[in-house]
């Protein structure tokens, strides 16, 4: 039983690999970007908020194209 658990944990670790680190980096970059914008002025924050739909669409397009949808 312990060897099975060890193999499964190892497989999960290999599967996630860099994905968890990248997700953490992207989320913190997003949050600190807004914190920076709020600190230095409301206009930069409005510009960032206006660009969020474009970022979402670009991310969705990349995800779909990487899966072979296009």
BELUR-V940394 format. One record per run of one state. SS is the DSSP state (H for helix, E for strand, L for the rest). FROM is the first residue (numbers start at 0). LEN is the number of residues. If there is no record, write none. Layout:
ss->SS from->FROM len->LEN
ss->SS from->FROM len->LEN
This chain:
ss->L from->0 len->1
ss->H from->1 len->15
ss->L from->16 len->2
ss->H from->18 len->22
ss->L from->40 len->1
ss->H from->41 len->25
ss->L from->66 len->4
